[in-house]
Amino acid sequence: MGEGEEMGLASYAITPVDGKWTVLHDGEVEGDYVTKEAAFEAAVAAASLAIREGHEVHVSAPGATRDRPTTATG
């Protein structure tokens, strides 16, 4: 990578889908996790690789809500 060259943005968003959790990576659904923590750990592992490759990285996870007060499903 030459001086002034920028790598892209790698975005990871932990999202509830059909009673489970998934990771949206650049808009694409990846994985099927029972807990929000498991999805977050998978996203962070992937984000770590993206950082090593020189990408800017964003990781987001929702907080608890009235409808989803805990991180586990069910």
PyMOL Python script that loads the backbone (N, CA, C, O; Angstrom):
from pymol import cmd

cmd.read_pdbstr("""\
ATOM      1  N   MET A   1       0.849  -1.162   0.000  1.00  0.00           N
ATOM      2  CA  MET A   1       0.000   0.000   0.000  1.00  0.00           C
ATOM      3  C   MET A   1       0.895   1.226   0.000  1.00  0.00           C
ATOM      4  O   MET A   1       1.724   1.384   0.896  1.00  0.00           O
ATOM      5  N   GLY A   2       0.746   2.079  -0.972  1.00  0.00           N
ATOM      6  CA  GLY A   2       1.569   3.268  -1.081  1.00  0.00           C
ATOM      7  C   GLY A   2       1.098   4.384  -0.174  1.00  0.00           C
ATOM      8  O   GLY A   2      -0.013   4.342   0.354  1.00  0.00           O
ATOM      9  N   GLU A   3       1.951   5.386   0.005  1.00  0.00           N
ATOM     10  CA  GLU A   3       1.599   6.522   0.846  1.00  0.00           C
ATOM     11  C   GLU A   3       0.366   7.222   0.274  1.00  0.00           C
ATOM     12  O   GLU A   3       0.269   7.433  -0.934  1.00  0.00           O
ATOM     13  N   GLY A   4      -0.566   7.576   1.145  1.00  0.00           N
ATOM     14  CA  GLY A   4      -1.773   8.249   0.697  1.00  0.00           C
ATOM     15  C   GLY A   4      -2.893   7.312   0.295  1.00  0.00           C
ATOM     16  O   GLY A   4      -4.035   7.744   0.138  1.00  0.00           O
ATOM     17  N   GLU A   5      -2.578   6.017   0.124  1.00  0.00           N
ATOM     18  CA  GLU A   5      -3.609   5.044  -0.218  1.00  0.00           C
ATOM     19  C   GLU A   5      -4.399   4.690   1.031  1.00  0.00           C
ATOM     20  O   GLU A   5      -3.820   4.507   2.102  1.00  0.00           O
ATOM     21  N   GLU A   6      -5.709   4.593   0.904  1.00  0.00           N
ATOM     22  CA  GLU A   6      -6.544   4.229   2.037  1.00  0.00           C
ATOM     23  C   GLU A   6      -7.242   2.909   1.762  1.00  0.00           C
ATOM     24  O   GLU A   6      -7.653   2.624   0.637  1.00  0.00           O
ATOM     25  N   MET A   7      -7.364   2.117   2.807  1.00  0.00           N
ATOM     26  CA  MET A   7      -8.130   0.885   2.708  1.00  0.00           C
ATOM     27  C   MET A   7      -9.592   1.231   2.967  1.00  0.00           C
ATOM     28  O   MET A   7      -9.901   2.348   3.382  1.00  0.00           O
ATOM     29  N   GLY A   8     -10.467   0.308   2.730  1.00  0.00           N
ATOM     30  CA  GLY A   8     -11.896   0.537   2.910  1.00  0.00           C
ATOM     31  C   GLY A   8     -12.341   0.421   4.353  1.00  0.00           C
ATOM     32  O   GLY A   8     -11.545   0.170   5.258  1.00  0.00           O
ATOM     33  N   LEU A   9     -13.614   0.608   4.535  1.00  0.00           N
ATOM     34  CA  LEU A   9     -14.255   0.491   5.833  1.00  0.00           C
ATOM     35  C   LEU A   9     -14.879  -0.894   5.954  1.00  0.00           C
ATOM     36  O   LEU A   9     -15.604  -1.332   5.061  1.00  0.00           O
ATOM     37  N   ALA A  10     -14.601  -1.577   7.050  1.00  0.00           N
ATOM     38  CA  ALA A  10     -15.238  -2.861   7.360  1.00  0.00           C
ATOM     39  C   ALA A  10     -16.213  -2.611   8.503  1.00  0.00           C
ATOM     40  O   ALA A  10     -15.809  -2.216   9.596  1.00  0.00           O
ATOM     41  N   SER A  11     -17.490  -2.839   8.247  1.00  0.00           N
ATOM     42  CA  SER A  11     -18.541  -2.553   9.217  1.00  0.00           C
ATOM     43  C   SER A  11     -19.176  -3.846   9.704  1.00  0.00           C
ATOM     44  O   SER A  11     -19.522  -4.714   8.902  1.00  0.00           O
ATOM     45  N   TYR A  12     -19.329  -3.975  11.021  1.00  0.00           N
ATOM     46  CA  TYR A  12     -19.932  -5.154  11.643  1.00  0.00           C
ATOM     47  C   TYR A  12     -21.020  -4.682  12.600  1.00  0.00           C
ATOM     48  O   TYR A  12     -20.741  -3.930  13.534  1.00  0.00           O
ATOM     49  N   ALA A  13     -22.256  -5.119  12.376  1.00  0.00           N
ATOM     50  CA  ALA A  13     -23.379  -4.725  13.231  1.00  0.00           C
ATOM     51  C   ALA A  13     -24.077  -5.973  13.757  1.00  0.00           C
ATOM     52  O   ALA A  13     -24.562  -6.797  12.982  1.00  0.00           O
ATOM     53  N   ILE A  14     -24.123  -6.107  15.085  1.00  0.00           N
ATOM     54  CA  ILE A  14     -24.806  -7.227  15.694  1.00  0.00           C
ATOM     55  C   ILE A  14     -26.299  -6.910  15.653  1.00  0.00           C
ATOM     56  O   ILE A  14     -26.721  -5.841  16.094  1.00  0.00           O
ATOM     57  N   THR A  15     -27.106  -7.848  15.118  1.00  0.00           N
ATOM     58  CA  THR A  15     -28.514  -7.587  14.857  1.00  0.00           C
ATOM     59  C   THR A  15     -29.369  -8.804  15.212  1.00  0.00           C
ATOM     60  O   THR A  15     -28.999  -9.934  14.894  1.00  0.00           O
ATOM     61  N   PRO A  16     -30.524  -8.578  15.878  1.00  0.00           N
ATOM     62  CA  PRO A  16     -31.431  -9.699  16.123  1.00  0.00           C
ATOM     63  C   PRO A  16     -32.203 -10.060  14.855  1.00  0.00           C
ATOM     64  O   PRO A  16     -32.707  -9.186  14.150  1.00  0.00           O
ATOM     65  N   VAL A  17     -32.287 -11.370  14.575  1.00  0.00           N
ATOM     66  CA  VAL A  17     -33.034 -11.862  13.417  1.00  0.00           C
ATOM     67  C   VAL A  17     -33.734 -13.160  13.810  1.00  0.00           C
ATOM     68  O   VAL A  17     -33.082 -14.135  14.185  1.00  0.00           O
ATOM     69  N   ASP A  18     -35.044 -13.169  13.723  1.00  0.00           N
ATOM     70  CA  ASP A  18     -35.836 -14.375  13.988  1.00  0.00           C
ATOM     71  C   ASP A  18     -35.483 -15.063  15.311  1.00  0.00           C
ATOM     72  O   ASP A  18     -35.316 -16.282  15.355  1.00  0.00           O
ATOM     73  N   GLY A  19     -35.372 -14.280  16.387  1.00  0.00           N
ATOM     74  CA  GLY A  19     -35.119 -14.852  17.703  1.00  0.00           C
ATOM     75  C   GLY A  19     -33.691 -15.242  17.980  1.00  0.00           C
ATOM     76  O   GLY A  19     -33.396 -15.783  19.046  1.00  0.00           O
ATOM     77  N   LYS A  20     -32.798 -14.982  17.049  1.00  0.00           N
ATOM     78  CA  LYS A  20     -31.372 -15.256  17.253  1.00  0.00           C
ATOM     79  C   LYS A  20     -30.603 -13.980  16.946  1.00  0.00           C
ATOM     80  O   LYS A  20     -31.201 -12.922  16.752  1.00  0.00           O
ATOM     81  N   TRP A  21     -29.307 -14.075  16.903  1.00  0.00           N
ATOM     82  CA  TRP A  21     -28.443 -12.928  16.606  1.00  0.00           C
ATOM     83  C   TRP A  21     -27.592 -13.228  15.385  1.00  0.00           C
ATOM     84  O   TRP A  21     -27.214 -14.375  15.147  1.00  0.00           O
ATOM     85  N   THR A  22     -27.298 -12.208  14.623  1.00  0.00           N
ATOM     86  CA  THR A  22     -26.444 -12.353  13.451  1.00  0.00           C
ATOM     87  C   THR A  22     -25.511 -11.154  13.381  1.00  0.00           C
ATOM     88  O   THR A  22     -25.682 -10.173  14.105  1.00  0.00           O
ATOM     89  N   VAL A  23     -24.532 -11.247  12.506  1.00  0.00           N
ATOM     90  CA  VAL A  23     -23.623 -10.133  12.252  1.00  0.00           C
ATOM     91  C   VAL A  23     -23.863  -9.667  10.823  1.00  0.00           C
ATOM     92  O   VAL A  23     -23.753 -10.446   9.877  1.00  0.00           O
ATOM     93  N   LEU A  24     -24.189  -8.402  10.679  1.00  0.00           N
ATOM     94  CA  LEU A  24     -24.253  -7.806   9.347  1.00  0.00           C
ATOM     95  C   LEU A  24     -22.863  -7.269   9.053  1.00  0.00           C
ATOM     96  O   LEU A  24     -22.391  -6.344   9.715  1.00  0.00           O
ATOM     97  N   HIS A  25     -22.220  -7.846   8.070  1.00  0.00           N
ATOM     98  CA  HIS A  25     -20.877  -7.399   7.670  1.00  0.00           C
ATOM     99  C   HIS A  25     -21.018  -6.716   6.321  1.00  0.00           C
ATOM    100  O   HIS A  25     -21.281  -7.357   5.304  1.00  0.00           O
ATOM    101  N   ASP A  26     -20.838  -5.405   6.334  1.00  0.00           N
ATOM    102  CA  ASP A  26     -20.997  -4.611   5.120  1.00  0.00           C
ATOM    103  C   ASP A  26     -22.331  -4.907   4.437  1.00  0.00           C
ATOM    104  O   ASP A  26     -22.411  -4.997   3.212  1.00  0.00           O
ATOM    105  N   GLY A  27     -23.391  -5.057   5.263  1.00  0.00           N
ATOM    106  CA  GLY A  27     -24.734  -5.262   4.736  1.00  0.00           C
ATOM    107  C   GLY A  27     -25.124  -6.700   4.455  1.00  0.00           C
ATOM    108  O   GLY A  27     -26.280  -6.970   4.129  1.00  0.00           O
ATOM    109  N   GLU A  28     -24.185  -7.632   4.573  1.00  0.00           N
ATOM    110  CA  GLU A  28     -24.459  -9.052   4.317  1.00  0.00           C
ATOM    111  C   GLU A  28     -24.603  -9.803   5.643  1.00  0.00           C
ATOM    112  O   GLU A  28     -23.800  -9.611   6.556  1.00  0.00           O
ATOM    113  N   VAL A  29     -25.623 -10.657   5.750  1.00  0.00           N
ATOM    114  CA  VAL A  29     -25.851 -11.447   6.959  1.00  0.00           C
ATOM    115  C   VAL A  29     -24.801 -12.551   7.046  1.00  0.00           C
ATOM    116  O   VAL A  29     -24.584 -13.303   6.097  1.00  0.00           O
ATOM    117  N   GLU A  30     -24.156 -12.628   8.210  1.00  0.00           N
ATOM    118  CA  GLU A  30     -23.142 -13.670   8.432  1.00  0.00           C
ATOM    119  C   GLU A  30     -23.350 -14.285   9.803  1.00  0.00           C
ATOM    120  O   GLU A  30     -23.331 -13.577  10.810  1.00  0.00           O
ATOM    121  N   GLY A  31     -23.543 -15.571   9.853  1.00  0.00           N
ATOM    122  CA  GLY A  31     -23.626 -16.290  11.113  1.00  0.00           C
ATOM    123  C   GLY A  31     -25.020 -16.320  11.714  1.00  0.00           C
ATOM    124  O   GLY A  31     -25.909 -15.565  11.321  1.00  0.00           O
ATOM    125  N   ASP A  32     -25.182 -17.216  12.682  1.00  0.00           N
ATOM    126  CA  ASP A  32     -26.430 -17.434  13.392  1.00  0.00           C
ATOM    127  C   ASP A  32     -26.024 -17.781  14.820  1.00  0.00           C
ATOM    128  O   ASP A  32     -25.499 -18.867  15.066  1.00  0.00           O
ATOM    129  N   TYR A  33     -26.260 -16.873  15.762  1.00  0.00           N
ATOM    130  CA  TYR A  33     -25.758 -17.028  17.126  1.00  0.00           C
ATOM    131  C   TYR A  33     -26.906 -17.016  18.123  1.00  0.00           C
ATOM    132  O   TYR A  33     -27.887 -16.297  17.930  1.00  0.00           O
ATOM    133  N   VAL A  34     -26.795 -17.805  19.187  1.00  0.00           N
ATOM    134  CA  VAL A  34     -27.820 -17.884  20.214  1.00  0.00           C
ATOM    135  C   VAL A  34     -27.807 -16.636  21.093  1.00  0.00           C
ATOM    136  O   VAL A  34     -28.864 -16.179  21.529  1.00  0.00           O
ATOM    137  N   THR A  35     -26.624 -16.079  21.360  1.00  0.00           N
ATOM    138  CA  THR A  35     -26.526 -14.896  22.215  1.00  0.00           C
ATOM    139  C   THR A  35     -25.889 -13.727  21.478  1.00  0.00           C
ATOM    140  O   THR A  35     -25.157 -13.892  20.502  1.00  0.00           O
ATOM    141  N   LYS A  36     -26.196 -12.552  21.983  1.00  0.00           N
ATOM    142  CA  LYS A  36     -25.585 -11.334  21.441  1.00  0.00           C
ATOM    143  C   LYS A  36     -24.074 -11.354  21.679  1.00  0.00           C
ATOM    144  O   LYS A  36     -23.305 -10.893  20.835  1.00  0.00           O
ATOM    145  N   GLU A  37     -23.650 -11.886  22.824  1.00  0.00           N
ATOM    146  CA  GLU A  37     -22.217 -11.953  23.124  1.00  0.00           C
ATOM    147  C   GLU A  37     -21.475 -12.816  22.116  1.00  0.00           C
ATOM    148  O   GLU A  37     -20.375 -12.462  21.690  1.00  0.00           O
ATOM    149  N   ALA A  38     -22.060 -13.938  21.731  1.00  0.00           N
ATOM    150  CA  ALA A  38     -21.411 -14.825  20.755  1.00  0.00           C
ATOM    151  C   ALA A  38     -21.275 -14.118  19.409  1.00  0.00           C
ATOM    152  O   ALA A  38     -20.242 -14.225  18.749  1.00  0.00           O
ATOM    153  N   ALA A  39     -22.315 -13.399  19.006  1.00  0.00           N
ATOM    154  CA  ALA A  39     -22.239 -12.649  17.747  1.00  0.00           C
ATOM    155  C   ALA A  39     -21.184 -11.562  17.839  1.00  0.00           C
ATOM    156  O   ALA A  39     -20.437 -11.336  16.887  1.00  0.00           O
ATOM    157  N   PHE A  40     -21.117 -10.886  18.981  1.00  0.00           N
ATOM    158  CA  PHE A  40     -20.122  -9.835  19.178  1.00  0.00           C
ATOM    159  C   PHE A  40     -18.702 -10.399  19.108  1.00  0.00           C
ATOM    160  O   PHE A  40     -17.834  -9.808  18.467  1.00  0.00           O
ATOM    161  N   GLU A  41     -18.463 -11.521  19.753  1.00  0.00           N
ATOM    162  CA  GLU A  41     -17.130 -12.136  19.727  1.00  0.00           C
ATOM    163  C   GLU A  41     -16.724 -12.513  18.311  1.00  0.00           C
ATOM    164  O   GLU A  41     -15.565 -12.339  17.935  1.00  0.00           O
ATOM    165  N   ALA A  42     -17.662 -13.027  17.519  1.00  0.00           N
ATOM    166  CA  ALA A  42     -17.364 -13.366  16.125  1.00  0.00           C
ATOM    167  C   ALA A  42     -17.052 -12.109  15.320  1.00  0.00           C
ATOM    168  O   ALA A  42     -16.137 -12.106  14.497  1.00  0.00           O
ATOM    169  N   ALA A  43     -17.813 -11.043  15.558  1.00  0.00           N
ATOM    170  CA  ALA A  43     -17.584  -9.790  14.842  1.00  0.00           C
ATOM    171  C   ALA A  43     -16.226  -9.195  15.188  1.00  0.00           C
ATOM    172  O   ALA A  43     -15.521  -8.702  14.308  1.00  0.00           O
ATOM    173  N   VAL A  44     -15.859  -9.237  16.456  1.00  0.00           N
ATOM    174  CA  VAL A  44     -14.576  -8.678  16.884  1.00  0.00           C
ATOM    175  C   VAL A  44     -13.408  -9.484  16.306  1.00  0.00           C
ATOM    176  O   VAL A  44     -12.388  -8.906  15.931  1.00  0.00           O
ATOM    177  N   ALA A  45     -13.546 -10.795  16.232  1.00  0.00           N
ATOM    178  CA  ALA A  45     -12.495 -11.617  15.624  1.00  0.00           C
ATOM    179  C   ALA A  45     -12.303 -11.240  14.154  1.00  0.00           C
ATOM    180  O   ALA A  45     -11.174 -11.101  13.682  1.00  0.00           O
ATOM    181  N   ALA A  46     -13.417 -11.078  13.438  1.00  0.00           N
ATOM    182  CA  ALA A  46     -13.331 -10.674  12.027  1.00  0.00           C
ATOM    183  C   ALA A  46     -12.781  -9.256  11.904  1.00  0.00           C
ATOM    184  O   ALA A  46     -11.997  -8.969  10.999  1.00  0.00           O
ATOM    185  N   ALA A  47     -13.188  -8.372  12.810  1.00  0.00           N
ATOM    186  CA  ALA A  47     -12.706  -6.990  12.779  1.00  0.00           C
ATOM    187  C   ALA A  47     -11.201  -6.926  13.030  1.00  0.00           C
ATOM    188  O   ALA A  47     -10.509  -6.089  12.450  1.00  0.00           O
ATOM    189  N   SER A  48     -10.699  -7.799  13.883  1.00  0.00           N
ATOM    190  CA  SER A  48      -9.265  -7.844  14.160  1.00  0.00           C
ATOM    191  C   SER A  48      -8.469  -8.155  12.891  1.00  0.00           C
ATOM    192  O   SER A  48      -7.430  -7.545  12.637  1.00  0.00           O
ATOM    193  N   LEU A  49      -8.956  -9.094  12.108  1.00  0.00           N
ATOM    194  CA  LEU A  49      -8.305  -9.428  10.842  1.00  0.00           C
ATOM    195  C   LEU A  49      -8.361  -8.231   9.884  1.00  0.00           C
ATOM    196  O   LEU A  49      -7.374  -7.921   9.216  1.00  0.00           O
ATOM    197  N   ALA A  50      -9.508  -7.568   9.821  1.00  0.00           N
ATOM    198  CA  ALA A  50      -9.653  -6.408   8.944  1.00  0.00           C
ATOM    199  C   ALA A  50      -8.688  -5.291   9.332  1.00  0.00           C
ATOM    200  O   ALA A  50      -8.139  -4.615   8.462  1.00  0.00           O
ATOM    201  N   ILE A  51      -8.483  -5.096  10.627  1.00  0.00           N
ATOM    202  CA  ILE A  51      -7.523  -4.078  11.092  1.00  0.00           C
ATOM    203  C   ILE A  51      -6.120  -4.431  10.624  1.00  0.00           C
ATOM    204  O   ILE A  51      -5.382  -3.569  10.146  1.00  0.00           O
ATOM    205  N   ARG A  52      -5.754  -5.699  10.765  1.00  0.00           N
ATOM    206  CA  ARG A  52      -4.422  -6.129  10.310  1.00  0.00           C
ATOM    207  C   ARG A  52      -4.230  -5.888   8.827  1.00  0.00           C
ATOM    208  O   ARG A  52      -3.113  -5.643   8.370  1.00  0.00           O
ATOM    209  N   GLU A  53      -5.333  -5.957   8.063  1.00  0.00           N
ATOM    210  CA  GLU A  53      -5.264  -5.714   6.622  1.00  0.00           C
ATOM    211  C   GLU A  53      -5.290  -4.225   6.278  1.00  0.00           C
ATOM    212  O   GLU A  53      -5.190  -3.853   5.109  1.00  0.00           O
ATOM    213  N   GLY A  54      -5.426  -3.369   7.304  1.00  0.00           N
ATOM    214  CA  GLY A  54      -5.369  -1.933   7.082  1.00  0.00           C
ATOM    215  C   GLY A  54      -6.702  -1.224   6.937  1.00  0.00           C
ATOM    216  O   GLY A  54      -6.732  -0.034   6.621  1.00  0.00           O
ATOM    217  N   HIS A  55      -7.800  -1.923   7.160  1.00  0.00           N
ATOM    218  CA  HIS A  55      -9.124  -1.316   7.027  1.00  0.00           C
ATOM    219  C   HIS A  55      -9.486  -0.483   8.252  1.00  0.00           C
ATOM    220  O   HIS A  55      -9.019  -0.753   9.358  1.00  0.00           O
ATOM    221  N   GLU A  56     -10.315   0.524   8.047  1.00  0.00           N
ATOM    222  CA  GLU A  56     -10.999   1.181   9.150  1.00  0.00           C
ATOM    223  C   GLU A  56     -12.107   0.224   9.568  1.00  0.00           C
ATOM    224  O   GLU A  56     -12.721  -0.414   8.712  1.00  0.00           O
ATOM    225  N   VAL A  57     -12.378   0.111  10.874  1.00  0.00           N
ATOM    226  CA  VAL A  57     -13.351  -0.867  11.360  1.00  0.00           C
ATOM    227  C   VAL A  57     -14.369  -0.191  12.271  1.00  0.00           C
ATOM    228  O   VAL A  57     -14.012   0.611  13.134  1.00  0.00           O
ATOM    229  N   HIS A  58     -15.649  -0.528  12.066  1.00  0.00           N
ATOM    230  CA  HIS A  58     -16.735  -0.123  12.959  1.00  0.00           C
ATOM    231  C   HIS A  58     -17.458  -1.376  13.413  1.00  0.00           C
ATOM    232  O   HIS A  58     -17.849  -2.206  12.592  1.00  0.00           O
ATOM    233  N   VAL A  59     -17.639  -1.516  14.743  1.00  0.00           N
ATOM    234  CA  VAL A  59     -18.405  -2.627  15.309  1.00  0.00           C
ATOM    235  C   VAL A  59     -19.498  -2.021  16.175  1.00  0.00           C
ATOM    236  O   VAL A  59     -19.221  -1.165  17.016  1.00  0.00           O
ATOM    237  N   SER A  60     -20.743  -2.460  15.976  1.00  0.00           N
ATOM    238  CA  SER A  60     -21.830  -1.935  16.802  1.00  0.00           C
ATOM    239  C   SER A  60     -22.703  -3.076  17.304  1.00  0.00           C
ATOM    240  O   SER A  60     -22.861  -4.103  16.645  1.00  0.00           O
ATOM    241  N   ALA A  61     -23.267  -2.863  18.496  1.00  0.00           N
ATOM    242  CA  ALA A  61     -24.180  -3.834  19.092  1.00  0.00           C
ATOM    243  C   ALA A  61     -25.271  -3.059  19.821  1.00  0.00           C
ATOM    244  O   ALA A  61     -24.984  -2.060  20.481  1.00  0.00           O
ATOM    245  N   PRO A  62     -26.521  -3.509  19.710  1.00  0.00           N
ATOM    246  CA  PRO A  62     -27.611  -2.798  20.380  1.00  0.00           C
ATOM    247  C   PRO A  62     -27.581  -3.023  21.889  1.00  0.00           C
ATOM    248  O   PRO A  62     -27.105  -4.052  22.370  1.00  0.00           O
ATOM    249  N   GLY A  63     -28.092  -2.056  22.613  1.00  0.00           N
ATOM    250  CA  GLY A  63     -28.267  -2.217  24.051  1.00  0.00           C
ATOM    251  C   GLY A  63     -29.557  -2.957  24.344  1.00  0.00           C
ATOM    252  O   GLY A  63     -30.297  -3.312  23.428  1.00  0.00           O
ATOM    253  N   ALA A  64     -29.826  -3.189  25.614  1.00  0.00           N
ATOM    254  CA  ALA A  64     -31.057  -3.849  26.023  1.00  0.00           C
ATOM    255  C   ALA A  64     -32.244  -2.915  25.799  1.00  0.00           C
ATOM    256  O   ALA A  64     -32.122  -1.696  25.922  1.00  0.00           O
ATOM    257  N   THR A  65     -33.378  -3.498  25.474  1.00  0.00           N
ATOM    258  CA  THR A  65     -34.627  -2.751  25.317  1.00  0.00           C
ATOM    259  C   THR A  65     -35.714  -3.440  26.121  1.00  0.00           C
ATOM    260  O   THR A  65     -35.491  -4.522  26.662  1.00  0.00           O
ATOM    261  N   ARG A  66     -36.863  -2.841  26.203  1.00  0.00           N
ATOM    262  CA  ARG A  66     -37.983  -3.462  26.901  1.00  0.00           C
ATOM    263  C   ARG A  66     -38.347  -4.801  26.260  1.00  0.00           C
ATOM    264  O   ARG A  66     -38.655  -5.764  26.963  1.00  0.00           O
ATOM    265  N   ASP A  67     -38.312  -4.862  24.921  1.00  0.00           N
ATOM    266  CA  ASP A  67     -38.631  -6.095  24.207  1.00  0.00           C
ATOM    267  C   ASP A  67     -37.539  -7.143  24.326  1.00  0.00           C
ATOM    268  O   ASP A  67     -37.811  -8.338  24.213  1.00  0.00           O
ATOM    269  N   ARG A  68     -36.319  -6.715  24.549  1.00  0.00           N
ATOM    270  CA  ARG A  68     -35.172  -7.608  24.590  1.00  0.00           C
ATOM    271  C   ARG A  68     -34.284  -7.174  25.756  1.00  0.00           C
ATOM    272  O   ARG A  68     -33.218  -6.596  25.542  1.00  0.00           O
ATOM    273  N   PRO A  69     -34.733  -7.458  27.026  1.00  0.00           N
ATOM    274  CA  PRO A  69     -34.009  -6.954  28.193  1.00  0.00           C
ATOM    275  C   PRO A  69     -32.695  -7.662  28.487  1.00  0.00           C
ATOM    276  O   PRO A  69     -31.848  -7.124  29.201  1.00  0.00           O
ATOM    277  N   THR A  70     -32.517  -8.858  27.947  1.00  0.00           N
ATOM    278  CA  THR A  70     -31.271  -9.595  28.206  1.00  0.00           C
ATOM    279  C   THR A  70     -30.573  -9.856  26.881  1.00  0.00           C
ATOM    280  O   THR A  70     -31.112  -9.579  25.809  1.00  0.00           O
ATOM    281  N   THR A  71     -29.385 -10.384  26.975  1.00  0.00           N
ATOM    282  CA  THR A  71     -28.631 -10.668  25.754  1.00  0.00           C
ATOM    283  C   THR A  71     -28.940 -12.045  25.186  1.00  0.00           C
ATOM    284  O   THR A  71     -28.605 -12.323  24.034  1.00  0.00           O
ATOM    285  N   ALA A  72     -29.568 -12.910  25.969  1.00  0.00           N
ATOM    286  CA  ALA A  72     -29.923 -14.245  25.474  1.00  0.00           C
ATOM    287  C   ALA A  72     -31.294 -14.199  24.833  1.00  0.00           C
ATOM    288  O   ALA A  72     -32.123 -13.351  25.164  1.00  0.00           O
ATOM    289  N   THR A  73     -31.519 -15.111  23.922  1.00  0.00           N
ATOM    290  CA  THR A  73     -32.839 -15.201  23.292  1.00  0.00           C
ATOM    291  C   THR A  73     -33.772 -15.961  24.196  1.00  0.00           C
ATOM    292  O   THR A  73     -33.353 -16.628  25.142  1.00  0.00           O
ATOM    293  N   GLY A  74     -35.065 -15.846  23.882  1.00  0.00           N
ATOM    294  CA  GLY A  74     -36.005 -16.722  24.494  1.00  0.00           C
ATOM    295  C   GLY A  74     -36.751 -16.256  25.637  1.00  0.00           C
ATOM    296  O   GLY A  74     -37.570 -16.996  26.182  1.00  0.00           O
TER     297      GLY A  74
END
""", "prot")
cmd.dss("prot")
cmd.show_as("cartoon", "prot")
cmd.util.cbc("prot")
cmd.orient("prot")
